[in-house]
Amino acid sequence: MSVTRILIIDDNPVDVQIIRFALQEETDWPTETTVAADGEEGIDCLNRVARAEEIRPDLVILDLNLPKQDGTEVLGVMHSTPALIGIPVLILSCYPEEVILKKMVEANVSATAYMSKPSGIDEFAELGSKVRKCCVTVEGRSRGSSTTC
């Protein structure tokens, strides 16, 4: 079974821990995560991927509200860098879905999928299976359009 490589770009260490824990709960879906703590660090990591200095992630989980450079700027770099085009991106943000969409439209960027961060314990418990479902959905359709998970 192959490992799914996930780049998490999120400045909240608690959210990162919860995402990692949720992914570990999917015991029959091996994942390996790398974390960038802000938009600038995320762009640096993606630039290393583009230069083939780091392994290309299978998925990027991206918060929109980031210090230094926000998530829409990260998406802009991904859209304008040929080596990064096609990497699926799941927006996982504290914003409601309608705000996520508005921000992406205003910045003229898109993501493969998007969802609001879970707000309760029960929703966090389901996060791993939702991320996995998004990955399966991405593998089964053409990339470029956005969907909710």
N, CA, C and O atoms as a GROMACS GRO file, in nm:
protein
  596
    1MET      N    1   0.084  -0.117   0.000
    1MET     CA    2   0.000   0.000   0.000
    1MET      C    3   0.089   0.124   0.000
    1MET      O    4   0.180   0.135   0.082
    2SER      N    5   0.062   0.215  -0.090
    2SER     CA    6   0.146   0.335  -0.099
    2SER      C    7   0.105   0.438   0.006
    2SER      O    8  -0.008   0.441   0.054
    3VAL      N    9   0.199   0.522   0.038
    3VAL     CA   10   0.178   0.628   0.137
    3VAL      C   11   0.132   0.754   0.064
    3VAL      O   12   0.189   0.792  -0.038
    4THR      N   13   0.029   0.818   0.117
    4THR     CA   14  -0.018   0.946   0.064
    4THR      C   15   0.058   1.056   0.136
    4THR      O   16   0.052   1.068   0.258
    5ARG      N   17   0.131   1.139   0.058
    5ARG     CA   18   0.210   1.248   0.116
    5ARG      C   19   0.125   1.374   0.119
    5ARG      O   20   0.071   1.417   0.016
    6ILE      N   21   0.113   1.434   0.237
    6ILE     CA   22   0.027   1.550   0.256
    6ILE      C   23   0.110   1.666   0.313
    6ILE      O   24   0.178   1.650   0.414
    7LEU      N   25   0.101   1.780   0.247
    7LEU     CA   26   0.161   1.903   0.298
    7LEU      C   27   0.050   1.983   0.365
    7LEU      O   28  -0.048   2.020   0.301
    8ILE      N   29   0.067   2.009   0.494
    8ILE     CA   30  -0.030   2.089   0.571
    8ILE      C   31   0.029   2.228   0.586
    8ILE      O   32   0.139   2.244   0.639
    9ILE      N   33  -0.044   2.328   0.538
    9ILE     CA   34  -0.001   2.467   0.554
    9ILE      C   35  -0.102   2.534   0.646
    9ILE      O   36  -0.210   2.574   0.603
   10ASP      N   37  -0.064   2.546   0.772
   10ASP     CA   38  -0.155   2.598   0.875
   10ASP      C   39  -0.071   2.655   0.988
   10ASP      O   40   0.026   2.592   1.031
   11ASP      N   41  -0.107   2.772   1.038
   11ASP     CA   42  -0.029   2.837   1.143
   11ASP      C   43  -0.073   2.800   1.284
   11ASP      O   44  -0.007   2.838   1.381
   12ASN      N   45  -0.183   2.726   1.297
   12ASN     CA   46  -0.232   2.691   1.430
   12ASN      C   47  -0.184   2.551   1.468
   12ASN      O   48  -0.231   2.453   1.411
   13PRO      N   49  -0.089   2.540   1.564
   13PRO     CA   50  -0.034   2.409   1.599
   13PRO      C   51  -0.140   2.311   1.649
   13PRO      O   52  -0.126   2.190   1.629
   14VAL      N   53  -0.243   2.361   1.714
   14VAL     CA   54  -0.350   2.272   1.761
   14VAL      C   55  -0.424   2.213   1.642
   14VAL      O   56  -0.453   2.093   1.641
   15ASP      N   57  -0.455   2.295   1.543
   15ASP     CA   58  -0.522   2.243   1.424
   15ASP      C   59  -0.435   2.140   1.352
   15ASP      O   60  -0.485   2.038   1.305
   16VAL      N   61  -0.306   2.167   1.343
   16VAL     CA   62  -0.214   2.072   1.279
   16VAL      C   63  -0.216   1.939   1.354
   16VAL      O   64  -0.223   1.833   1.292
   17GLN      N   65  -0.210   1.945   1.488
   17GLN     CA   66  -0.214   1.822   1.568
   17GLN      C   67  -0.344   1.746   1.545
   17GLN      O   68  -0.344   1.624   1.534
   18ILE      N   69  -0.455   1.818   1.537
   18ILE     CA   70  -0.584   1.754   1.516
   18ILE      C   71  -0.591   1.690   1.377
   18ILE      O   72  -0.640   1.578   1.362
   19ILE      N   73  -0.541   1.760   1.276
   19ILE     CA   74  -0.539   1.704   1.141
   19ILE      C   75  -0.455   1.577   1.139
   19ILE      O   76  -0.497   1.475   1.085
   20ARG      N   77  -0.337   1.583   1.198
   20ARG     CA   78  -0.250   1.465   1.201
   20ARG      C   79  -0.316   1.349   1.276
   20ARG      O   80  -0.311   1.235   1.231
   21PHE      N   81  -0.378   1.379   1.390
   21PHE     CA   82  -0.446   1.276   1.466
   21PHE      C   83  -0.559   1.214   1.384
   21PHE      O   84  -0.575   1.092   1.381
   22ALA      N   85  -0.637   1.299   1.319
   22ALA     CA   86  -0.750   1.250   1.239
   22ALA      C   87  -0.700   1.161   1.125
   22ALA      O   88  -0.763   1.060   1.094
   23LEU      N   89  -0.588   1.198   1.064
   23LEU     CA   90  -0.533   1.115   0.957
   23LEU      C   91  -0.483   0.981   1.010
   23LEU      O   92  -0.497   0.879   0.943
   24GLN      N   93  -0.426   0.981   1.129
   24GLN     CA   94  -0.377   0.857   1.190
   24GLN      C   95  -0.492   0.762   1.224
   24GLN      O   96  -0.474   0.641   1.228
   25GLU      N   97  -0.609   0.818   1.247
   25GLU     CA   98  -0.726   0.735   1.278
   25GLU      C   99  -0.770   0.653   1.158
   25GLU      O  100  -0.839   0.551   1.173
   26GLU      N  101  -0.732   0.696   1.040
   26GLU     CA  102  -0.760   0.620   0.918
   26GLU      C  103  -0.649   0.514   0.903
   26GLU      O  104  -0.560   0.528   0.820
   27THR      N  105  -0.657   0.410   0.984
   27THR     CA  106  -0.546   0.315   0.998
   27THR      C  107  -0.514   0.238   0.870
   27THR      O  108  -0.400   0.193   0.853
   28ASP      N  109  -0.609   0.222   0.780
   28ASP     CA  110  -0.581   0.151   0.656
   28ASP      C  111  -0.546   0.246   0.541
   28ASP      O  112  -0.547   0.206   0.425
   29TRP      N  113  -0.516   0.373   0.575
   29TRP     CA  114  -0.476   0.473   0.476
   29TRP      C  115  -0.349   0.540   0.526
   29TRP      O  116  -0.356   0.641   0.596
   30PRO      N  117  -0.233   0.485   0.491
   30PRO     CA  118  -0.107   0.542   0.542
   30PRO      C  119  -0.079   0.680   0.482
   30PRO      O  120  -0.084   0.699   0.360
   31THR      N  121  -0.049   0.774   0.568
   31THR     CA  122  -0.017   0.910   0.526
   31THR      C  123   0.114   0.953   0.591
   31THR      O  124   0.153   0.905   0.697
   32GLU      N  125   0.179   1.047   0.523
   32GLU     CA  126   0.300   1.110   0.576
   32GLU      C  127   0.277   1.259   0.561
   32GLU      O  128   0.245   1.307   0.453
   33THR      N  129   0.294   1.334   0.670
   33THR     CA  130   0.266   1.477   0.665
   33THR      C  131   0.392   1.560   0.684
   33THR      O  132   0.484   1.523   0.757
   34THR      N  133   0.392   1.673   0.614
   34THR     CA  134   0.492   1.778   0.632
   34THR      C  135   0.412   1.903   0.666
   34THR      O  136   0.302   1.921   0.616
   35VAL      N  137   0.468   1.989   0.751
   35VAL     CA  138   0.394   2.108   0.794
   35VAL      C  139   0.472   2.234   0.762
   35VAL      O  140   0.593   2.243   0.785
   36ALA      N  141   0.401   2.332   0.710
   36ALA     CA  142   0.453   2.468   0.693
   36ALA      C  143   0.367   2.557   0.783
   36ALA      O  144   0.244   2.551   0.777
   37ALA      N  145   0.431   2.639   0.866
   37ALA     CA  146   0.360   2.713   0.970
   37ALA      C  147   0.304   2.848   0.927
   37ALA      O  148   0.237   2.914   1.006
   38ASP      N  149   0.331   2.890   0.804
   38ASP     CA  150   0.272   3.015   0.753
   38ASP      C  151   0.278   3.012   0.600
   38ASP      O  152   0.336   2.920   0.542
   39GLY      N  153   0.218   3.110   0.538
   39GLY     CA  154   0.212   3.112   0.392
   39GLY      C  155   0.349   3.121   0.326
   39GLY      O  156   0.373   3.056   0.225
   40GLU      N  157   0.437   3.200   0.384
   40GLU     CA  158   0.571   3.214   0.327
   40GLU      C  159   0.647   3.081   0.332
   40GLU      O  160   0.712   3.042   0.234
   41GLU      N  161   0.639   3.013   0.445
   41GLU     CA  162   0.705   2.883   0.460
   41GLU      C  163   0.643   2.781   0.364
   41GLU      O  164   0.713   2.697   0.307
   42GLY      N  165   0.511   2.788   0.346
   42GLY     CA  166   0.444   2.699   0.252
   42GLY      C  167   0.491   2.721   0.110
   42GLY      O  168   0.514   2.625   0.036
   43ILE      N  169   0.504   2.848   0.071
   43ILE     CA  170   0.552   2.880  -0.064
   43ILE      C  171   0.697   2.833  -0.081
   43ILE      O  172   0.733   2.779  -0.186
   44ASP      N  173   0.780   2.852   0.022
   44ASP     CA  174   0.918   2.804   0.016
   44ASP      C  175   0.922   2.653  -0.005
   44ASP      O  176   0.999   2.603  -0.087
   45CYS      N  177   0.840   2.581   0.069
   45CYS     CA  178   0.834   2.436   0.057
   45CYS      C  179   0.789   2.395  -0.084
   45CYS      O  180   0.847   2.306  -0.145
   46LEU      N  181   0.686   2.461  -0.134
   46LEU     CA  182   0.636   2.430  -0.269
   46LEU      C  183   0.739   2.465  -0.376
   46LEU      O  184   0.750   2.394  -0.476
   47ASN      N  185   0.815   2.573  -0.356
   47ASN     CA  186   0.921   2.606  -0.451
   47ASN      C  187   1.030   2.499  -0.452
   47ASN      O  188   1.086   2.469  -0.557
   48ARG      N  189   1.060   2.440  -0.336
   48ARG     CA  190   1.156   2.330  -0.331
   48ARG      C  191   1.101   2.208  -0.406
   48ARG      O  192   1.176   2.136  -0.472
   49VAL      N  193   0.971   2.185  -0.394
   49VAL     CA  194   0.907   2.077  -0.470
   49VAL      C  195   0.921   2.104  -0.619
   49VAL      O  196   0.955   2.014  -0.696
   50ALA      N  197   0.894   2.229  -0.660
   50ALA     CA  198   0.902   2.266  -0.802
   50ALA      C  199   1.043   2.246  -0.857
   50ALA      O  200   1.060   2.213  -0.975
   51ARG      N  201   1.145   2.266  -0.772
   51ARG     CA  202   1.284   2.247  -0.815
   51ARG      C  203   1.330   2.102  -0.797
   51ARG      O  204   1.447   2.070  -0.816
   52ALA      N  205   1.236   2.015  -0.759
   52ALA     CA  206   1.264   1.872  -0.736
   52ALA      C  207   1.362   1.849  -0.622
   52ALA      O  208   1.435   1.750  -0.621
   53GLU      N  209   1.364   1.941  -0.526
   53GLU     CA  210   1.449   1.926  -0.408
   53GLU      C  211   1.374   1.852  -0.296
   53GLU      O  212   1.435   1.803  -0.202
   54GLU      N  213   1.242   1.846  -0.307
   54GLU     CA  214   1.158   1.774  -0.212
   54GLU      C  215   1.057   1.691  -0.290
   54GLU      O  216   1.026   1.721  -0.405
   55ILE      N  217   1.007   1.586  -0.226
   55ILE     CA  218   0.909   1.499  -0.289
   55ILE      C  219   0.776   1.574  -0.304
   55ILE      O  220   0.731   1.642  -0.212
   56ARG      N  221   0.716   1.559  -0.420
   56ARG     CA  222   0.588   1.624  -0.451
   56ARG      C  223   0.478   1.566  -0.362
   56ARG      O  224   0.462   1.444  -0.354
   57PRO      N  225   0.403   1.652  -0.294
   57PRO     CA  226   0.293   1.601  -0.212
   57PRO      C  227   0.178   1.551  -0.299
   57PRO      O  228   0.158   1.598  -0.411
   58ASP      N  229   0.105   1.456  -0.247
   58ASP     CA  230  -0.014   1.405  -0.315
   58ASP      C  231  -0.134   1.496  -0.289
   58ASP      O  232  -0.231   1.495  -0.364
   59LEU      N  233  -0.126   1.574  -0.182
   59LEU     CA  234  -0.234   1.664  -0.142
   59LEU      C  235  -0.176   1.777  -0.058
   59LEU      O  236  -0.085   1.755   0.021
   60VAL      N  237  -0.229   1.896  -0.075
   60VAL     CA  238  -0.198   2.010   0.013
   60VAL      C  239  -0.325   2.043   0.089
   60VAL      O  240  -0.430   2.066   0.029
   61ILE      N  241  -0.315   2.047   0.221
   61ILE     CA  242  -0.425   2.096   0.306
   61ILE      C  243  -0.385   2.238   0.345
   61ILE      O  244  -0.282   2.259   0.408
   62LEU      N  245  -0.467   2.334   0.306
   62LEU     CA  246  -0.430   2.475   0.316
   62LEU      C  247  -0.532   2.556   0.393
   62LEU      O  248  -0.652   2.553   0.363
   63ASP      N  249  -0.485   2.628   0.492
   63ASP     CA  250  -0.567   2.727   0.561
   63ASP      C  251  -0.561   2.856   0.479
   63ASP      O  252  -0.457   2.885   0.420
   64LEU      N  253  -0.668   2.931   0.474
   64LEU     CA  254  -0.665   3.058   0.399
   64LEU      C  255  -0.611   3.173   0.481
   64LEU      O  256  -0.546   3.262   0.427
   65ASN      N  257  -0.637   3.172   0.609
   65ASN     CA  258  -0.598   3.283   0.696
   65ASN      C  259  -0.462   3.251   0.758
   65ASN      O  260  -0.453   3.191   0.865
   66LEU      N  261  -0.356   3.294   0.688
   66LEU     CA  262  -0.219   3.264   0.731
   66LEU      C  263  -0.139   3.392   0.748
   66LEU      O  264  -0.164   3.490   0.679
   67PRO      N  265  -0.041   3.392   0.840
   67PRO     CA  266   0.049   3.507   0.850
   67PRO      C  267   0.147   3.509   0.734
   67PRO      O  268   0.167   3.408   0.665
   68LYS      N  269   0.207   3.622   0.713
   68LYS     CA  270   0.309   3.651   0.612
   68LYS      C  271   0.252   3.652   0.472
   68LYS      O  272   0.256   3.756   0.406
   69GLN      N  273   0.198   3.540   0.423
   69GLN     CA  274   0.128   3.537   0.294
   69GLN      C  275   0.006   3.447   0.314
   69GLN      O  276   0.018   3.335   0.365
   70ASP      N  277  -0.110   3.496   0.273
   70ASP     CA  278  -0.230   3.417   0.300
   70ASP      C  279  -0.246   3.302   0.201
   70ASP      O  280  -0.171   3.289   0.105
   71GLY      N  281  -0.347   3.220   0.227
   71GLY     CA  282  -0.370   3.101   0.147
   71GLY      C  283  -0.396   3.129   0.000
   71GLY      O  284  -0.357   3.050  -0.086
   72THR      N  285  -0.462   3.241  -0.030
   72THR     CA  286  -0.487   3.272  -0.171
   72THR      C  287  -0.356   3.302  -0.244
   72THR      O  288  -0.343   3.274  -0.363
   73GLU      N  289  -0.259   3.360  -0.173
   73GLU     CA  290  -0.128   3.385  -0.234
   73GLU      C  291  -0.054   3.253  -0.259
   73GLU      O  292   0.015   3.239  -0.360
   74VAL      N  293  -0.068   3.158  -0.168
   74VAL     CA  294  -0.010   3.026  -0.188
   74VAL      C  295  -0.072   2.962  -0.312
   74VAL      O  296  -0.001   2.907  -0.396
   75LEU      N  297  -0.204   2.970  -0.323
   75LEU     CA  298  -0.273   2.916  -0.441
   75LEU      C  299  -0.225   2.984  -0.569
   75LEU      O  300  -0.208   2.919  -0.671
   76GLY      N  301  -0.205   3.115  -0.563
   76GLY     CA  302  -0.157   3.189  -0.680
   76GLY      C  303  -0.022   3.137  -0.727
   76GLY      O  304   0.000   3.122  -0.847
   77VAL      N  305   0.068   3.110  -0.632
   77VAL     CA  306   0.199   3.054  -0.668
   77VAL      C  307   0.182   2.915  -0.730
   77VAL      O  308   0.247   2.882  -0.829
   78MET      N  309   0.093   2.835  -0.671
   78MET     CA  310   0.072   2.701  -0.724
   78MET      C  311   0.016   2.706  -0.866
   78MET      O  312   0.054   2.626  -0.951
   79HIS      N  313  -0.076   2.800  -0.892
   79HIS     CA  314  -0.136   2.812  -1.025
   79HIS      C  315  -0.037   2.864  -1.129
   79HIS      O  316  -0.051   2.833  -1.248
   80SER      N  317   0.060   2.942  -1.087
   80SER     CA  318   0.153   3.003  -1.182
   80SER      C  319   0.286   2.929  -1.198
   80SER      O  320   0.372   2.972  -1.274
   81THR      N  321   0.302   2.819  -1.127
   81THR     CA  322   0.425   2.741  -1.134
   81THR      C  323   0.395   2.607  -1.201
   81THR      O  324   0.329   2.522  -1.142
   82PRO      N  325   0.442   2.588  -1.324
   82PRO     CA  326   0.408   2.467  -1.399
   82PRO      C  327   0.430   2.336  -1.322
   82PRO      O  328   0.349   2.244  -1.333
   83ALA      N  329   0.537   2.325  -1.246
   83ALA     CA  330   0.566   2.202  -1.174
   83ALA      C  331   0.469   2.175  -1.059
   83ALA      O  332   0.464   2.064  -1.007
   84LEU      N  333   0.393   2.276  -1.019
   84LEU     CA  334   0.300   2.261  -0.907
   84LEU      C  335   0.155   2.244  -0.952
   84LEU      O  336   0.069   2.204  -0.874
   85ILE      N  337   0.129   2.275  -1.078
   85ILE     CA  338  -0.008   2.264  -1.130
   85ILE      C  339  -0.048   2.117  -1.124
   85ILE      O  340   0.028   2.029  -1.163
   86GLY      N  341  -0.166   2.093  -1.076
   86GLY     CA  342  -0.217   1.956  -1.069
   86GLY      C  343  -0.208   1.894  -0.931
   86GLY      O  344  -0.264   1.788  -0.909
   87ILE      N  345  -0.137   1.959  -0.838
   87ILE     CA  346  -0.137   1.907  -0.702
   87ILE      C  347  -0.273   1.942  -0.641
   87ILE      O  348  -0.309   2.060  -0.635
   88PRO      N  349  -0.348   1.843  -0.596
   88PRO     CA  350  -0.478   1.872  -0.536
   88PRO      C  351  -0.462   1.955  -0.408
   88PRO      O  352  -0.370   1.933  -0.330
   89VAL      N  353  -0.554   2.049  -0.388
   89VAL     CA  354  -0.552   2.136  -0.271
   89VAL      C  355  -0.688   2.129  -0.202
   89VAL      O  356  -0.791   2.152  -0.265
   90LEU      N  357  -0.686   2.097  -0.074
   90LEU     CA  358  -0.805   2.100   0.010
   90LEU      C  359  -0.794   2.223   0.098
   90LEU      O  360  -0.705   2.230   0.184
   91ILE      N  361  -0.883   2.319   0.079
   91ILE     CA  362  -0.889   2.435   0.168
   91ILE      C  363  -0.962   2.390   0.295
   91ILE      O  364  -1.075   2.342   0.288
   92LEU      N  365  -0.896   2.406   0.408
   92LEU     CA  366  -0.955   2.374   0.538
   92LEU      C  367  -0.941   2.500   0.620
   92LEU      O  368  -0.834   2.530   0.674
   93SER      N  369  -1.050   2.575   0.631
   93SER     CA  370  -1.044   2.709   0.688
   93SER      C  371  -1.151   2.730   0.794
   93SER      O  372  -1.254   2.662   0.794
   94CYS      N  373  -1.126   2.824   0.883
   94CYS     CA  374  -1.225   2.859   0.984
   94CYS      C  375  -1.340   2.941   0.923
   94CYS      O  376  -1.445   2.957   0.985
   95TYR      N  377  -1.319   2.992   0.801
   95TYR     CA  378  -1.423   3.068   0.735
   95TYR      C  379  -1.538   2.976   0.692
   95TYR      O  380  -1.515   2.860   0.660
   96PRO      N  381  -1.661   3.028   0.692
   96PRO     CA  382  -1.772   2.952   0.633
   96PRO      C  383  -1.746   2.929   0.484
   96PRO      O  384  -1.672   3.006   0.422
   97GLU      N  385  -1.806   2.826   0.428
   97GLU     CA  386  -1.780   2.790   0.289
   97GLU      C  387  -1.807   2.904   0.192
   97GLU      O  388  -1.735   2.919   0.093
   98GLU      N  389  -1.910   2.984   0.217
   98GLU     CA  390  -1.941   3.094   0.124
   98GLU      C  391  -1.831   3.201   0.126
   98GLU      O  392  -1.805   3.264   0.024
   99VAL      N  393  -1.766   3.220   0.241
   99VAL     CA  394  -1.655   3.315   0.251
   99VAL      C  395  -1.532   3.258   0.181
   99VAL      O  396  -1.459   3.331   0.113
  100ILE      N  397  -1.509   3.128   0.197
  100ILE     CA  398  -1.397   3.062   0.127
  100ILE      C  399  -1.411   3.085  -0.023
  100ILE      O  400  -1.316   3.126  -0.090
  101LEU      N  401  -1.530   3.059  -0.075
  101LEU     CA  402  -1.553   3.077  -0.219
  101LEU      C  403  -1.534   3.221  -0.262
  101LEU      O  404  -1.472   3.248  -0.365
  102LYS      N  405  -1.585   3.314  -0.182
  102LYS     CA  406  -1.572   3.456  -0.216
  102LYS      C  407  -1.425   3.497  -0.222
  102LYS      O  408  -1.383   3.567  -0.314
  103LYS      N  409  -1.347   3.454  -0.123
  103LYS     CA  410  -1.204   3.489  -0.120
  103LYS      C  411  -1.131   3.432  -0.242
  103LYS      O  412  -1.045   3.498  -0.300
  104MET      N  413  -1.165   3.309  -0.280
  104MET     CA  414  -1.098   3.248  -0.396
  104MET      C  415  -1.138   3.320  -0.525
  104MET      O  416  -1.053   3.342  -0.612
  105VAL      N  417  -1.263   3.358  -0.538
  105VAL     CA  418  -1.308   3.431  -0.657
  105VAL      C  419  -1.238   3.566  -0.664
  105VAL      O  420  -1.190   3.605  -0.770
  106GLU      N  421  -1.233   3.638  -0.552
  106GLU     CA  422  -1.169   3.769  -0.548
  106GLU      C  423  -1.021   3.760  -0.585
  106GLU      O  424  -0.967   3.852  -0.648
  107ALA      N  425  -0.954   3.652  -0.547
  107ALA     CA  426  -0.811   3.635  -0.575
  107ALA      C  427  -0.787   3.566  -0.709
  107ALA      O  428  -0.672   3.550  -0.752
  108ASN      N  429  -0.895   3.525  -0.776
  108ASN     CA  430  -0.886   3.456  -0.905
  108ASN      C  431  -0.803   3.328  -0.896
  108ASN      O  432  -0.716   3.302  -0.979
  109VAL      N  433  -0.831   3.248  -0.792
  109VAL     CA  434  -0.766   3.119  -0.772
  109VAL      C  435  -0.874   3.015  -0.746
  109VAL      O  436  -0.990   3.048  -0.723
  110SER      N  437  -0.833   2.890  -0.750
  110SER     CA  438  -0.928   2.783  -0.720
  110SER      C  439  -0.856   2.674  -0.642
  110SER      O  440  -0.734   2.670  -0.635
  111ALA      N  441  -0.936   2.586  -0.584
  111ALA     CA  442  -0.884   2.471  -0.511
  111ALA      C  443  -0.963   2.349  -0.556
  111ALA      O  444  -1.071   2.361  -0.613
  112THR      N  445  -0.908   2.234  -0.530
  112THR     CA  446  -0.974   2.110  -0.568
  112THR      C  447  -1.099   2.088  -0.484
  112THR      O  448  -1.202   2.046  -0.535
  113ALA      N  449  -1.088   2.118  -0.354
  113ALA     CA  450  -1.200   2.099  -0.263
  113ALA      C  451  -1.184   2.196  -0.148
  113ALA      O  452  -1.076   2.251  -0.126
  114TYR      N  453  -1.290   2.218  -0.075
  114TYR     CA  454  -1.286   2.308   0.038
  114TYR      C  455  -1.386   2.266   0.143
  114TYR      O  456  -1.487   2.203   0.113
  115MET      N  457  -1.356   2.301   0.268
  115MET     CA  458  -1.449   2.278   0.377
  115MET      C  459  -1.412   2.367   0.494
  115MET      O  460  -1.296   2.407   0.510
  116SER      N  461  -1.511   2.398   0.574
  116SER     CA  462  -1.486   2.474   0.697
  116SER      C  463  -1.425   2.380   0.800
  116SER      O  464  -1.456   2.261   0.804
  117LYS      N  465  -1.336   2.435   0.884
  117LYS     CA  466  -1.277   2.354   0.989
  117LYS      C  467  -1.387   2.309   1.084
  117LYS      O  468  -1.479   2.385   1.114
  118PRO      N  469  -1.378   2.186   1.129
  118PRO     CA  470  -1.478   2.137   1.225
  118PRO      C  471  -1.477   2.222   1.351
  118PRO      O  472  -1.373   2.273   1.393
  119SER      N  473  -1.593   2.237   1.411
  119SER     CA  474  -1.603   2.321   1.530
  119SER      C  475  -1.628   2.241   1.657
  119SER      O  476  -1.610   2.294   1.767
  120GLY      N  477  -1.668   2.117   1.645
  120GLY     CA  478  -1.695   2.036   1.764
  120GLY      C  479  -1.617   1.907   1.763
  120GLY      O  480  -1.560   1.868   1.661
  121ILE      N  481  -1.616   1.839   1.877
  121ILE     CA  482  -1.542   1.714   1.893
  121ILE      C  483  -1.588   1.610   1.792
  121ILE      O  484  -1.506   1.542   1.730
  122ASP      N  485  -1.718   1.596   1.773
  122ASP     CA  486  -1.770   1.495   1.681
  122ASP      C  487  -1.724   1.522   1.538
  122ASP      O  488  -1.688   1.430   1.465
  123GLU      N  489  -1.725   1.649   1.498
  123GLU     CA  490  -1.682   1.684   1.363
  123GLU      C  491  -1.533   1.659   1.346
  123GLU      O  492  -1.490   1.613   1.240
  124PHE      N  493  -1.453   1.688   1.448
  124PHE     CA  494  -1.309   1.662   1.439
  124PHE      C  495  -1.282   1.512   1.427
  124PHE      O  496  -1.190   1.471   1.358
  125ALA      N  497  -1.364   1.431   1.495
  125ALA     CA  498  -1.346   1.286   1.488
  125ALA      C  499  -1.366   1.234   1.346
  125ALA      O  500  -1.309   1.131   1.309
  126GLU      N  501  -1.446   1.304   1.266
  126GLU     CA  502  -1.474   1.262   1.128
  126GLU      C  503  -1.379   1.325   1.027
  126GLU      O  504  -1.389   1.296   0.908
  127LEU      N  505  -1.289   1.411   1.070
  127LEU     CA  506  -1.204   1.486   0.977
  127LEU      C  507  -1.119   1.395   0.889
  127LEU      O  508  -1.110   1.418   0.768
  128GLY      N  509  -1.056   1.293   0.947
  128GLY     CA  510  -0.970   1.204   0.868
  128GLY      C  511  -1.046   1.138   0.755
  128GLY      O  512  -0.996   1.131   0.643
  129SER      N  513  -1.166   1.088   0.784
  129SER     CA  514  -1.243   1.022   0.679
  129SER      C  515  -1.289   1.122   0.574
  129SER      O  516  -1.302   1.086   0.456
  130LYS      N  517  -1.315   1.246   0.614
  130LYS     CA  518  -1.353   1.348   0.515
  130LYS      C  519  -1.236   1.384   0.424
  130LYS      O  520  -1.254   1.399   0.303
  131VAL      N  521  -1.116   1.396   0.480
  131VAL     CA  522  -0.998   1.425   0.398
  131VAL      C  523  -0.973   1.308   0.304
  131VAL      O  524  -0.943   1.328   0.186
  132ARG      N  525  -0.986   1.187   0.354
  132ARG     CA  526  -0.967   1.068   0.270
  132ARG      C  527  -1.070   1.067   0.157
  132ARG      O  528  -1.037   1.038   0.042
  133LYS      N  529  -1.193   1.098   0.190
  133LYS     CA  530  -1.299   1.102   0.088
  133LYS      C  531  -1.265   1.205  -0.020
  133LYS      O  532  -1.286   1.180  -0.138
  134CYS      N  533  -1.211   1.319   0.021
  134CYS     CA  534  -1.171   1.420  -0.077
  134CYS      C  535  -1.062   1.366  -0.168
  134CYS      O  536  -1.065   1.391  -0.288
  135CYS      N  537  -0.966   1.293  -0.113
  135CYS     CA  538  -0.858   1.236  -0.196
  135CYS      C  539  -0.915   1.135  -0.294
  135CYS      O  540  -0.874   1.134  -0.410
  136VAL      N  541  -1.006   1.053  -0.252
  136VAL     CA  542  -1.068   0.954  -0.341
  136VAL      C  543  -1.147   1.026  -0.449
  136VAL      O  544  -1.142   0.986  -0.565
  137THR      N  545  -1.220   1.131  -0.413
  137THR     CA  546  -1.297   1.209  -0.509
  137THR      C  547  -1.205   1.271  -0.613
  137THR      O  548  -1.236   1.270  -0.732
  138VAL      N  549  -1.092   1.324  -0.570
  138VAL     CA  550  -0.997   1.386  -0.662
  138VAL      C  551  -0.943   1.283  -0.760
  138VAL      O  552  -0.930   1.311  -0.879
  139GLU      N  553  -0.911   1.164  -0.711
  139GLU     CA  554  -0.856   1.061  -0.799
  139GLU      C  555  -0.957   1.014  -0.903
  139GLU      O  556  -0.920   0.965  -1.009
  140GLY      N  557  -1.087   1.030  -0.872
  140GLY     CA  558  -1.189   0.978  -0.960
  140GLY      C  559  -1.248   1.080  -1.056
  140GLY      O  560  -1.340   1.046  -1.130
  141ARG      N  561  -1.196   1.203  -1.060
  141ARG     CA  562  -1.251   1.303  -1.152
  141ARG      C  563  -1.141   1.394  -1.199
  141ARG      O  564  -1.030   1.392  -1.145
  142SER      N  565  -1.170   1.473  -1.297
  142SER     CA  566  -1.068   1.566  -1.347
  142SER      C  567  -1.048   1.677  -1.246
  142SER      O  568  -1.141   1.715  -1.174
  143ARG      N  569  -0.927   1.730  -1.241
  143ARG     CA  570  -0.895   1.836  -1.147
  143ARG      C  571  -0.930   1.971  -1.206
  143ARG      O  572  -0.942   1.986  -1.328
  144GLY      N  573  -0.945   2.068  -1.119
  144GLY     CA  574  -0.966   2.205  -1.166
  144GLY      C  575  -1.095   2.266  -1.115
  144GLY      O  576  -1.102   2.388  -1.098
  145SER      N  577  -1.196   2.187  -1.091
  145SER     CA  578  -1.319   2.243  -1.035
  145SER      C  579  -1.319   2.220  -0.886
  145SER      O  580  -1.255   2.128  -0.836
  146SER      N  581  -1.391   2.304  -0.814
  146SER     CA  582  -1.393   2.293  -0.669
  146SER      C  583  -1.518   2.220  -0.624
  146SER      O  584  -1.620   2.219  -0.692
  147THR      N  585  -1.508   2.160  -0.509
  147THR     CA  586  -1.621   2.091  -0.451
  147THR      C  587  -1.609   2.098  -0.299
  147THR      O  588  -1.500   2.120  -0.246
  148THR      N  589  -1.719   2.080  -0.232
  148THR     CA  590  -1.713   2.070  -0.086
  148THR      C  591  -1.695   1.924  -0.050
  148THR      O  592  -1.732   1.834  -0.126
  149CYS      N  593  -1.639   1.900   0.067
  149CYS     CA  594  -1.619   1.762   0.113
  149CYS      C  595  -1.730   1.722   0.206
  149CYS      O  596  -1.732   1.610   0.256
   0.00000   0.00000   0.00000
